[in-house]
Structures are given as structure tokens and as C-alpha cells.
Amino acid sequence: MSNIPKKPVIEFEHVVFGYDENITNLDNINFVINENEYICIIGHNGSGKSTISKLMVGLLKPRSGSIKIMGMKAETKNMNLIRKKIGIIFQNPDNQFVGLTVEDDIAFSLENNLVSPSKMKEIIHLVSKATGIQKLLTVPPNQLSGGQKQRVAIASTLSTNPNIIIFDESTAMLDPNAKEDLKKLILDLKNKYKRTIISVTHDMEEITRADRLIIVNKGKILKCGPPSEILSNKEFLTNIALDLPFNLNVCLELNKQNSANAKPYSITIDEDQTIDEICQNVK
């Protein structure tokens, strides 16, 4: 195991926020996200998870507490530089389109960042290849599927070369196949392109792939840790009315149907482990 210390890229210290001065929507939020981590922030609607993502990119300002992005305090004098380090993909990609074609849309992001026209073609080629949209560059956005639109939104964000990418409910409007494609792309961005990924999500299958989870409920952080630790605690998930991941449900149901003398199945989110145990029991 590497002894190299992890490099923090996002730090929240005692952050308090309210949309109204008489209401506190986030109360004493503390966490650290490290370089090249894949973090999922989960919780019910109104729990405060999307508010956290907006604070990260400077769309909102905390009432009190400190937020640091890449070592820089999130305050007015630093925001232009911070916004070059962090990108966000929203739930509805239509809200992010401005160009007449996919290529125009990616170029718009580059123009906003004062990229030389001579370099644009190369960057557009690289990000379109990374997101699998090379054949869509001349297509108008209104002719794209939901999954294709999300890929274009990701390509536009990648074109500015951010260190951190936030996905705010980005799979919510997609069909199952497009959801799976987007989840694979997210893993590629982390593993192949070494980005720090933060996903605000309700998808209990997506979160099993994350490095760590941040569980938000009623404006507070209840737990922070690896999926294997948090998602195996059925009582905790039930108490905050979160669904169980599919594989965990399978394990529990298998144990219910097991004979008294049979070896119980491990309570795990690891599908490969469950399949191995099923095969062993069938022998």
C-alpha cells in the first residue's frame, strides 16, 4: 500500500448555509475530498446534497465556515481561478447547451476560457474521443438522445481541463442503458483521466462503485465512509428510509430461503462474491 499522503482538493470546515436567514439548510458540514477520489453524496430530496455541490462551485456562499478548493479559499478574489479547476454537470443537460451543433457547444466553453482558435480543433478532437461523441460533432443538440446530451455536456466540461468534475443528479433523466453508459464513463474519468469525481445521486447501484460515500440527511452529514461499510448496515439505511442496493437485497433474500444447515451468504455489495458463493452452493 502506498505511503504517499492523500492530497485534499475540497475541504469543508464547519459550513453553515441557509436560503433564508431564518432557516438553516446545512448545519456544521465537515468533510475532505482527496485528489482522484470518486465520492457519491446521497440523501433524500431536500436533504441538502445539491446545495453542497452548488457551494463547491461558488454558485452559493456559506453563511459561516470555510470552503477550500485546491487549497484556495472559496471567496470572491479566488473564484475565477477556482472555476477553472472545477466543472459541474447538471441533471438536465438542455440547460447547458448554447451552440447550434455539438462542436459549436464545446467551442463555446473554450472561447469563454480564452483558448486560442488554433488549439480548439485538437482539444475538441480529444474530448469528443474521450466521451465517445466523435460522430456527433455536426449534429444539432435537439437531435440527440438524453444520454448523448449528457456526454456532450461532459465533453464541454472536460474541454476546460478541470481537476474536479461534479455530477449533480446526472443520471436521473436517463433510461437504464444510458445510465449504465454514463456510469462507465464516470469510472473512465476517474481511472483513465485521473479526475476527482463527485456525484450527487439517488442511484443506489451507482454508489456501490464509489471510493467513499457522504450520507446527508436534514442538512447534516450522518456518515462518511466506504460503500462496503455503510451499505452493509441495513438498519442504518432503513432508519433513514434509503433503499438497499440490489445485490444486498439478493443476499438477504438468499439467506431467508436457505436451509438451517446451509452456510449463510455474505452480506455484501460485491456482485462477483455473491455469484461465487451461489456457484459453490450449487456444486
GIPE-V845095 format. One record per pair of residues at least 12 apart in sequence whose C-alpha atoms are under 7 Angstrom apart, sorted by the first residue. I is the first residue (numbers start at 1). J is the second residue. D is the distance in Angstrom with one decimal. If there is no record, write none. Layout:
i=I j=J d=D
i=I j=J d=D
This chain:
i=6 j=34 d=6.1
i=6 j=35 d=6.9
i=7 j=34 d=5.3
i=7 j=35 d=5.5
i=8 j=32 d=6.4
i=8 j=33 d=5.7
i=8 j=34 d=4.2
i=8 j=35 d=6.0
i=9 j=33 d=5.9
i=9 j=34 d=5.3
i=9 j=35 d=5.7
i=9 j=69 d=5.6
i=9 j=70 d=4.4
i=9 j=71 d=6.6
i=10 j=32 d=5.7
i=10 j=33 d=5.1
i=10 j=34 d=6.9
i=10 j=68 d=5.7
i=10 j=69 d=4.7
i=10 j=70 d=6.3
i=11 j=31 d=6.0
i=11 j=32 d=4.6
i=11 j=33 d=6.6
i=11 j=67 d=5.6
i=11 j=68 d=5.1
i=11 j=69 d=6.7
i=12 j=29 d=6.5
i=12 j=30 d=5.0
i=12 j=31 d=5.3
i=12 j=32 d=6.4
i=12 j=66 d=6.0
i=12 j=67 d=4.8
i=12 j=68 d=6.7
i=13 j=29 d=6.5
i=13 j=30 d=4.8
i=13 j=31 d=7.0
i=13 j=65 d=5.7
i=13 j=66 d=5.1
i=13 j=67 d=6.5
i=14 j=28 d=4.3
i=14 j=29 d=5.1
i=14 j=30 d=5.5
i=14 j=65 d=4.8
i=14 j=66 d=6.7
i=15 j=27 d=6.7
i=15 j=28 d=5.0
i=15 j=29 d=4.8
i=15 j=30 d=6.8
i=15 j=62 d=6.3
i=15 j=64 d=5.7
i=15 j=65 d=4.2
i=15 j=66 d=6.1
i=16 j=28 d=5.4
i=16 j=29 d=6.7
i=16 j=62 d=5.8
i=16 j=63 d=5.5
i=16 j=64 d=5.2
i=16 j=65 d=6.2
i=17 j=62 d=4.9
i=17 j=63 d=4.9
i=18 j=63 d=6.9
i=25 j=48 d=6.5
i=25 j=219 d=5.3
i=26 j=48 d=6.3
i=26 j=219 d=4.2
i=26 j=220 d=6.2
i=27 j=219 d=5.7
i=27 j=220 d=5.7
i=29 j=220 d=6.5
i=29 j=221 d=6.5
i=35 j=196 d=5.6
i=36 j=190 d=6.2
i=36 j=194 d=5.6
i=36 j=195 d=5.2
i=36 j=196 d=4.1
i=37 j=196 d=5.1
i=37 j=197 d=6.2
i=37 j=211 d=6.3
i=38 j=190 d=6.9
i=38 j=196 d=6.1
i=38 j=197 d=4.6
i=38 j=198 d=5.9
i=38 j=210 d=5.2
i=38 j=211 d=5.2
i=38 j=212 d=6.8
i=39 j=197 d=6.2
i=39 j=198 d=4.8
i=39 j=199 d=6.2
i=39 j=210 d=5.7
i=39 j=211 d=6.0
i=39 j=212 d=5.1
i=39 j=213 d=5.7
i=40 j=198 d=5.8
i=40 j=199 d=4.7
i=40 j=200 d=5.8
i=40 j=201 d=6.8
i=40 j=207 d=5.9
i=40 j=210 d=6.2
i=40 j=212 d=6.6
i=40 j=213 d=5.0
i=40 j=214 d=6.3
i=41 j=199 d=6.1
i=41 j=200 d=4.8
i=41 j=201 d=6.4
i=41 j=213 d=5.9
i=41 j=214 d=4.7
i=41 j=215 d=6.0
i=42 j=200 d=6.1
i=42 j=201 d=5.5
i=42 j=202 d=6.1
i=42 j=214 d=6.4
i=42 j=215 d=5.2
i=42 j=216 d=6.1
i=43 j=202 d=6.9
i=43 j=215 d=6.0
i=43 j=216 d=5.1
i=43 j=217 d=5.8
i=47 j=216 d=6.0
i=47 j=217 d=4.8
i=47 j=218 d=4.6
i=47 j=219 d=5.4
i=48 j=216 d=6.8
i=48 j=218 d=6.9
i=48 j=219 d=5.2
i=49 j=200 d=6.5
i=49 j=216 d=6.3
i=50 j=168 d=6.7
i=50 j=200 d=6.6
i=57 j=83 d=6.6
i=57 j=86 d=6.8
i=58 j=74 d=7.0
i=69 j=82 d=6.6
i=84 j=160 d=7.0
i=84 j=162 d=6.0
i=85 j=162 d=4.4
i=85 j=163 d=5.2
i=85 j=164 d=6.3
i=86 j=162 d=5.0
i=86 j=163 d=6.0
i=86 j=164 d=4.6
i=86 j=165 d=5.8
i=87 j=157 d=5.8
i=87 j=162 d=6.1
i=87 j=164 d=6.3
i=87 j=165 d=4.8
i=87 j=166 d=6.1
i=88 j=165 d=5.7
i=88 j=166 d=4.5
i=88 j=167 d=5.9
i=89 j=153 d=6.6
i=89 j=154 d=6.7
i=89 j=166 d=6.1
i=89 j=167 d=4.9
i=89 j=168 d=6.0
i=89 j=170 d=6.6
i=90 j=167 d=6.3
i=90 j=168 d=5.0
i=90 j=169 d=6.6
i=90 j=170 d=5.8
i=91 j=168 d=5.8
i=91 j=169 d=4.9
i=91 j=170 d=4.3
i=91 j=171 d=7.0
i=91 j=172 d=6.5
i=93 j=149 d=6.0
i=93 j=150 d=5.7
i=93 j=153 d=6.3
i=96 j=153 d=6.8
i=100 j=140 d=5.6
i=101 j=137 d=6.6
i=101 j=138 d=5.5
i=101 j=139 d=5.3
i=101 j=140 d=4.2
i=101 j=141 d=6.0
i=102 j=136 d=6.6
i=102 j=137 d=4.8
i=102 j=138 d=6.1
i=102 j=139 d=6.0
i=102 j=140 d=6.2
i=102 j=141 d=6.2
i=102 j=152 d=6.8
i=103 j=137 d=4.7
i=103 j=138 d=6.3
i=105 j=156 d=6.9
i=106 j=124 d=6.8
i=106 j=155 d=6.9
i=106 j=156 d=4.5
i=107 j=120 d=6.8
i=109 j=156 d=6.1
i=110 j=159 d=6.7
i=110 j=160 d=6.5
i=123 j=159 d=6.3
i=124 j=159 d=6.9
i=127 j=155 d=5.3
i=127 j=158 d=6.4
i=127 j=159 d=6.1
i=128 j=155 d=6.1
i=131 j=151 d=5.9
i=131 j=155 d=6.2
i=146 j=174 d=6.0
i=147 j=174 d=6.3
i=147 j=178 d=5.0
i=163 j=195 d=5.5
i=163 j=196 d=6.3
i=164 j=195 d=5.8
i=164 j=196 d=4.7
i=164 j=197 d=6.0
i=165 j=196 d=6.3
i=165 j=197 d=5.2
i=165 j=198 d=6.3
i=166 j=197 d=6.0
i=166 j=198 d=4.7
i=166 j=199 d=5.8
i=167 j=198 d=6.2
i=167 j=199 d=4.6
i=167 j=200 d=6.0
i=168 j=199 d=6.1
i=168 j=200 d=4.8
i=168 j=201 d=6.8
i=169 j=200 d=5.4
i=169 j=201 d=4.9
i=183 j=206 d=6.9
i=204 j=245 d=5.3
i=205 j=245 d=5.8
i=207 j=227 d=7.0
i=208 j=227 d=5.7
i=208 j=269 d=6.8
i=210 j=227 d=6.9
i=211 j=226 d=5.9
i=212 j=224 d=6.9
i=212 j=225 d=5.1
i=212 j=226 d=4.3
i=212 j=227 d=6.1
i=213 j=225 d=5.4
i=213 j=226 d=6.0
i=213 j=227 d=6.2
i=228 j=268 d=6.9
i=228 j=269 d=6.4
i=232 j=267 d=6.5
i=232 j=268 d=6.2
i=247 j=269 d=5.4
i=247 j=271 d=6.1
i=248 j=267 d=6.3
i=248 j=268 d=5.8
i=248 j=269 d=5.4
i=251 j=265 d=6.1
i=251 j=266 d=6.8
i=251 j=267 d=5.7
i=252 j=267 d=6.9
i=265 j=277 d=6.9
